[in-house]
Amino acid sequence: MRRVFVIGTGLTKIGEHWDKSLRDLLTEAILMAVDDASIALNDIEAVYVGNMSSGYLQSQEHLGSLVATWLGIPGIAACKVEAACASGGASFHQAYLAVASGLYDCVVASGVEKMTDAITSDVTSALIMADDQEYVAYIGATFVGLNALVYRHYMEKYNVKQEKIAAFSVHCHKYAKYNPYAQFRKEVTLEDVMSSPMIADPIHLLEAAPIGDGAAAIVLCSEDFVSKLKLNREVEVLASTMATDAFSLYDREDITTLKATRIAAEKAYKIAKISPEDINVLEVHDAFSILGVIHLEDLGFAKKGEGWKLVEEGELEVDGKIPTNLFGGLKARGHPIGATGIYQIVEVTWQLQGKAGKCQVDNAEIGLAQSVGGVGGTVVINILKRVG
Amino acid sequence: MMVVESVPRYWRERKYRYRLIGSECKKCGKRYYPPRRVCLNCGSRELVEVKLVETGKVVSYTVIRVPPKEFQGLTPYVIALIELDDGTRLLSQLTDVAPEEVSTGMKVVATFRRVKEQSRDGIIEYGIKFKPI
């Protein structure tokens, strides 16, 4: 396997983009990444597009050929990569493999989701497509509802009060206010969270990632390419791993653990030759407050049932032991499904480049981004390191 | 906008949805719902169809307040992770009970019910829900 470098990042603000289509958002993010990398469009050999619901919500598939054309470079290799909410992480994983394998020297990992054209009940139908349509969606379960089953069981199993978990949302909002690309740039209090409407008990509205539009892109390339173009080789991909777990909750013995996180993380730590203590900055897939807490445990930062303590003790802050979701996480930066995994890696890259502004972690050297599909049916882990 | 509706897609699952038929691994004895061909537990391919027991308990539950369109008339309704008395786990809707009366560990029994109606052709889809014992 060859070494792989991240040389450019691009993204749109996440929000309700009434004036922009799916192709507008995706093209904008990729052009920004290409300019940031100081390469030409013609240098790109392949584009991967992370996306979950373009078929259902936009009646548009075949995103690879579409984006190649809108970038003015038809002829390249391009396709959509789908792994539910982990589509963005999976897109990066495919791009990494394409360069590491030696087949391509310069590729783009991207992600896009255009959600706000649809009404909430249609988005609800789209999201549950991540789970079993014949035996879970069939009986009226929603994606929020499945996570609610996990949440209640976690509180009962480990005897944890809801406020301790809901605090994860407060943490994310606190940092999103510094992120110009975030959907919600404002703080919320624990009282705001706990008094917001219930979507699927016990999950309150302010414990769930919002619906939003957005696109993000990253240019990856080989060492040869960097040398040839005399580019800055600041950030290297140390490991990119993917794992699956039993598709639906009915097949899991313990629904409070995402086994796919454990498998993918263990493999990634081994490949990168690091342990969790070596990570300076972390982006976890907090689609719901409870997931943020569970991920901290499954990634090896806390014992089972104790992830919430890291929030309470301030360890997720910019100066804490494991600075986490410093651009607002899914909760406040936003969660345009197929793009989210790419946003996370852009944020980790900025931390390693020292471009994180007010949320900059001092001397950040190694960062990890975790992208989760469904209720943990797929997990992608990407570990990046500053090498410049 | 609705999911593409299909009569055969509904029809082919009827045995499992109407009668709570799952599968059992002949090697390790583990049971599954919905049925499948390969055992998740031991990897065996020797699985046979089996009628699952109709009683069990609630492992976890939620109250759906923001539903997909086809369930809008039912809100709020309860979705539960249920463990049957033979150890099989499945997801189902609870019925004949108010959301505030549901609790973890509650004993429940399967009951045959109308689930939803297809919007284009009016096909009524049935299946199993669970109610308190």
HADDOCK unambig.tbl for C-alpha pairs under 7 A between the chains (distance, minus, plus):
assign (segid A and resid 121 and name CA) (segid B and resid 67 and name CA) 6.35 0.50 0.50
assign (segid A and resid 121 and name CA) (segid B and resid 68 and name CA) 4.81 0.50 0.50
assign (segid A and resid 121 and name CA) (segid B and resid 69 and name CA) 5.49 0.50 0.50
assign (segid A and resid 122 and name CA) (segid B and resid 1 and name CA) 6.72 0.50 0.50
assign (segid A and resid 122 and name CA) (segid B and resid 68 and name CA) 6.62 0.50 0.50
assign (segid A and resid 124 and name CA) (segid B and resid 67 and name CA) 6.82 0.50 0.50
assign (segid A and resid 124 and name CA) (segid B and resid 68 and name CA) 5.56 0.50 0.50
assign (segid A and resid 125 and name CA) (segid B and resid 68 and name CA) 5.29 0.50 0.50
assign (segid A and resid 135 and name CA) (segid B and resid 34 and name CA) 6.94 0.50 0.50
assign (segid A and resid 136 and name CA) (segid B and resid 91 and name CA) 6.25 0.50 0.50
assign (segid A and resid 139 and name CA) (segid B and resid 92 and name CA) 6.20 0.50 0.50
assign (segid A and resid 139 and name CA) (segid B and resid 93 and name CA) 6.17 0.50 0.50
assign (segid A and resid 139 and name CA) (segid B and resid 115 and name CA) 6.64 0.50 0.50
assign (segid A and resid 140 and name CA) (segid B and resid 71 and name CA) 6.43 0.50 0.50
assign (segid A and resid 141 and name CA) (segid B and resid 79 and name CA) 6.22 0.50 0.50
assign (segid A and resid 142 and name CA) (segid B and resid 67 and name CA) 6.67 0.50 0.50
assign (segid A and resid 145 and name CA) (segid B and resid 62 and name CA) 6.08 0.50 0.50
assign (segid A and resid 145 and name CA) (segid B and resid 64 and name CA) 6.31 0.50 0.50
assign (segid A and resid 148 and name CA) (segid B and resid 62 and name CA) 5.97 0.50 0.50
assign (segid A and resid 149 and name CA) (segid B and resid 60 and name CA) 5.34 0.50 0.50
assign (segid A and resid 149 and name CA) (segid B and resid 61 and name CA) 5.39 0.50 0.50
assign (segid A and resid 149 and name CA) (segid B and resid 62 and name CA) 5.96 0.50 0.50
assign (segid A and resid 152 and name CA) (segid B and resid 60 and name CA) 6.45 0.50 0.50
assign (segid A and resid 153 and name CA) (segid B and resid 60 and name CA) 5.76 0.50 0.50
assign (segid A and resid 199 and name CA) (segid B and resid 64 and name CA) 6.67 0.50 0.50
assign (segid A and resid 199 and name CA) (segid B and resid 65 and name CA) 5.25 0.50 0.50
assign (segid A and resid 199 and name CA) (segid B and resid 66 and name CA) 5.76 0.50 0.50
assign (segid A and resid 200 and name CA) (segid B and resid 62 and name CA) 5.87 0.50 0.50
assign (segid A and resid 200 and name CA) (segid B and resid 63 and name CA) 5.15 0.50 0.50
assign (segid A and resid 200 and name CA) (segid B and resid 64 and name CA) 4.72 0.50 0.50
assign (segid A and resid 200 and name CA) (segid B and resid 65 and name CA) 5.71 0.50 0.50
assign (segid A and resid 201 and name CA) (segid B and resid 62 and name CA) 5.10 0.50 0.50
assign (segid A and resid 201 and name CA) (segid B and resid 63 and name CA) 5.24 0.50 0.50
assign (segid A and resid 250 and name CA) (segid B and resid 89 and name CA) 5.12 0.50 0.50
assign (segid A and resid 250 and name CA) (segid B and resid 90 and name CA) 4.92 0.50 0.50
assign (segid A and resid 250 and name CA) (segid B and resid 91 and name CA) 6.46 0.50 0.50
